[in-house]
Amino acid sequence: MSGTRRITATAVVTALGVTVLAACGGEAEKDGAGGEKSKTVTLVSHNSFNASESVLKAFTQQTGYTVKVLKSGDAGAALNKEILTKGSPQGDVFFGVDNTLLSRALGQGLFTSYRAKGLDRVVPEVQLDKAKNRVTPIDTGDICVNYDKKYFADKKLAPPKTFDDLADPAYRNLLVVENAATSSPGLGFVLGTIARYGDSGWQEYWKKLKANGVKVVDGWDQAYNEEFSGSAGGKKAKGDRPLVVSYASSPPVEVLYAEPQPKVAPTGVATGTCFRQIEFAGLLKGAKNEAGGKALLDFMISKQFQEDMPLNMFVNPVVEGAKLPALFTEHGEQADRPGTIAPDRITDNREQWIQTWSSLVVK
């Protein structure tokens, strides 16, 4: 879920985004030992981080710390910057490392172990570093094929539901995907096929998709806003591909940003094509404001922050009891069994998988 990872990443940053919030000033105060205690805590993130100003002000009111957000590109680029500055980090907390990058981040020793207050309310299946708590789970999101409802209704063709369906000749030349070497959702979709077909079958599956006319473009924005026929996209002309790799949260966003808002989402989700992403935050080793960083991690798994995320970052909360907004419950779709792969297996095989996929599909 990184970079332009959801339908409105650019629109959200423009309309709702806050880069630096200074609700209570940034001056320093004396701590108990007579040294300087910073009142600013710096959160380093990928470009898709966003939170309501009122929620971050509430954090300041509760703790006395002001949040400064430093956005550092997509998830991979942001992580690379932290690796290069290991030991002298750009900030106090890093947000946005997901399960496709987790083992690499942990292997680099970027984080200080900290068990966030409230972690017992986080669903167990997303606690992938439970033994050491070097990172705290923050949200989940599913990469899935989206479809243009109008196209399939007009053609009197049932939309695909599964990976197998996508290789059916009935859907020839209808699917556009992102390049796994340059796109987070593109990689996630490939991982979903590996989770589904295993080491012995995923390459053969992609040969079938290629033979069935799959189109590959560099990134999500091009795929969704230029090639996909079902996107509002802010453009005059729509694409001609009614199937695209995007997110399970994309249909609610189509409703949110449509004028006027439709009663039914114009796009749907093939829930048998999903791969689960989990995003984490961690206290950076060498953080200048370790106490503030710990307070921020506590806050990020509070019910208040968790319930603020869906309409700001279009992700799902991980805390039990956190409610989804009506927009999600009415228009979103949930994958019953999204694909998953252990983070260490992804780390061990990522580059080889990408090279193999590229040789099969791109070259």
N, C-alpha and C positions, 0 to 999 in steps of 0.2 A: 504494500500500500504506500508506495513512495512516489515522489515527483508528482506528475500529473496523474494521480492514481485513481481519481474518481471524477465523475462527470463535471463537477463544478470547482475543481481545485483552484483554477484561476479566478472564477467568479466569486468564490467564497473569500479568498484573500482580499479581493478588491472591495467587496461589499461589507465584510464582517471582520476582516483580519486586523490584528493588532501586533505590531512588531515589538514595541516597548511600552509597557504600562507603568506609570509612576504615580500611583494613587496616593502614596504617603511620602513622597520625596525620596531622594537617594543618598541623603547624608549619612555619615557613619555615627555610631554611638559607642560609648565605652562599654566593654564587657566587664565581667566581674574581676578579671585578672589585670585590668588596667590597660589592655590592648584595644585595638580597633575591631569592632564587630560590624561587618557589612550588613546593611539593611536591604541590599539587592541580591537576589538569587537569579543566576543566569541559566536559562534553559536552552540548550543547543538542540536543534531539531532539523528534520527535513522540511521542505517548503510547504507541505500540506498541513502542518500543525495550525490549529486555530482554536480559540476559546472565546467565549463571550466576555466582554469587558467587565460586566457585572460580576461574573464568577471569579475572575482574577482579582477584582477589587475585594471580593469577600475573603479570598485567601490572605490578602494584605491586612484586612481588618482582623482576621483571626490570629495571624502570626506576627504581624509587624513587618514582614518581608514584602518587598516589591518585586514583581516578576519582570525580567528582561528576557525577551525571546530572540535568539540568534538563529536565523534560518540559513542553512548551509547546503542548499541544493537537494537533489533526490537522496533517498536513503543510502545508496551506495557511496555517493560523493561525500555526504555528511560523515559517514563512518570512516572513510578514507582520511578525511581531515583530522578526525580524532586520533586515528592511529599515528598519523604523522606528528601530532602534538602530544603524544602519550606522556604522561607525567607532568605536563604543563598545559592542561586542557584549556579550551576556549571558554568553558563555563563550568557549572557545578553539576548539572544533570543533563544526560543525553536521552532524548526521546526519539523513537522511530526505528530502532533496530528490530527487524522482524525475524521470524523463524527461518527464513532463507539465508540470513546473515548472522544469526545468533552465535553459532559455534565459532565463526571467525572473530567476532567481537570478544567473546569470552576467552578465546585462545590468545588474544593479544593482551589480556590482563588490563582492560580499560577501566574496570569498575571495582568499587569498594563494596564488599558485602554489607547489606543492610536489609533487615526484615521490616518492611513498611507496616505501620500500624493499620490494621484493618485487612491484612492479607488473608486472614481466616475467612473473610467474606468473598474472596475471589474464587471462582470455580476451579476445582483442582486440575481439570484437564489442560488448562493453559499455563500452569505453573511448571514450566519446563526446566527451571533452575532451582527447584524447591530445596535441594540439599544445601546450597550455598547462598541463595538469594542475592546473587550479584545483579540481577535485573528483576524488575517488577512488571508483571503483565498489566497492560493498560486497556487494550481493545482488541477486537477481532473483526475481520472482514473476509468475505468470500469472493474470489475471482471466479467468474462464471460467464458463459456465453449469454448475451442478451439478444432478444429478437424484437423485430418491428411487428407489432400485432396487426396493423393495417395491411401490411404486405401479405401476410399469411391468410388473413380473412379474405382479401380480394382474390387471392389465388386458390381459395378453398383448399389450402394445404395445411395440415397440422404442423405446428412448429416442433422442432426437435426437442427432445428431453434429455438425451444421454450422449456420451461420447460416441457410442456406436451409431446413433442416428446421424451424426454429422458427416459420417463417411458414406451415407446412403446416396445413391445417384439422384434422389428426389431433391437434394440440397446442393447439387453441383453449382459451383461458382457463386455461392451465396454468403460464404463465411470470410471475414477479414480478421486477422490476428496480428498481434504486435511481435516484433522481433525479440526473441528470447535473449539475445546478446545486448540489447539496448533498452529494454523495457521491463519494468517490474511485473506488470500484469502478463506480459508475454512470457516471462520466465515462469510465473506462477501457473499459467495454463499448461506449459510443457510439463511442469512438475505434477500437475493434476493427471496428465496422461500416463506419466511414469507410475504414479500411485495406483492408477486404474489397471494398467496392463503389465506392469512389472518390467524387470530388466530384459526379459525375453520377448516382450511383445510391443513395447511402446514405439520402437523404430518402425516396425511393420505398420503400425497404426498411422504414423505420420506419412508413410509412403501412400497409404490409402487417401489421406486427406489431401495430399499434393495432387494425386490423380483426380481427385474430386474438385479441383479448382480453388483450393484455399489461397487467399491473397495475403501476403506478408508486407507490413509497413513498419516504419521505424518505431513509432510510439503510440501511446494511447490517444493523444489529442488528434492525430491524423486518422487513426482508425475510427474513433467514435464520432468526431465532429466533421470529418470530410468524407469518409467512405461509407459509414453506416447510414441507412435510409431512415432510421427511426429517431435520430437525434434532433433536438431543437437546434443546438449548436451555435446559434447566433449567426447563421450564414444564410445566403439567399438560395443556394442550390443544395439539395441533399444528395448524399451518395446513393449508390445503387445496390449496396450489399445489406440485406436485412438481418444478418447475423454478425455479431461482433463480440470479441472478448472484452468484458468490462467487469462490473461489480454487481453483487446482489443488491446493493443499495442504490444502483443507478435509477431504477424506475421511480422511487419516491422523489428523487431529485428532479427528474423530468417533470413531475407534478408541481413541485415547489416553485420551479422557475418558469413554468409556462404561464402565459398571459392570454386569456384568462385561465385559471387553473382548471384542468379537466377533472371530472368525477372519477375517472378510471385512468390508470397509468397507460400511456401509449406504448410502452415497452414491457416485455416480460423477461423472465429468467429461466433458462434451461437448467433446472436444479440438479440434474444428473451430470453436470460438467464442472462442478465447483471444486476449488482448492482453498483450504482454510489458511489465512494469514493471521498471525498473532503479533502484535506490536508490544514492545517493552520499553521501559525507561530504567536508567541506572545512575547511581551516584558515581561521578567520575573520580578516578584516583588523582589526587593532587588538587581537588576542588578547593578554591579559596574560601568558599562559604559552605562548609560541610553541613553545619546545623541547618542552614536554610535549604540546602538540597534535600536533606532528610524530611524536612517539613513539607516540601513540595511533593515529594514522592508519596507521603501520607495523604496529601490533598488530592492527588491524581487518582487515587482509588477510593475517594470519598464518594458518597451517593450524589452529592451536589455536582462534582466535576463529571462523574460518569454519565449522569443524565443530561449534561450539557453537550457531550461529544456528538451524539448522532446528527444533529442538525448543523453542526459546525464542521465536522470532519467526515461525516457519513460512514461511521463505523458503529460497531455494537459494543455495549459495555460488557465488562467481565465480572462485575460485582453482582452477587445474588441480590435480587430485590430492586435493582436499578431499572426503572421503567423506560421503555421506548416510547417516543412521541407517536401520536396518532398517525402521522404521515407514514411512519415505518410500518406500523401494525396494519394499516389499511392498504398500503400499496407495495410494501416490501415482500420479499419471498425468502424463505429459509431453506437451506439445504439440509436434509435429514442426515446425510452421511457424506460431508465434504471430504475430499482427499486430503491426506496428511502424509508427510515424510519426516522422519526424525532429523533435527537440525544438524547433527554430526554427519549423518549420511549425505545431506545436501552439501555440506562443506567439503566432504571427501570427493564428491562426484560432480559438483556444479560445473566446473570448467569443461570437463570431458563431455558432460551431457550437452552443454551449449555448443561445443565444437561438433559433436555428432549430429545434433539437430540442424545446425547451420549447413553441414555438408549434405544432409538429406533434403532440406526444404528450400534453402536460400540459394545455394550454388547450382 
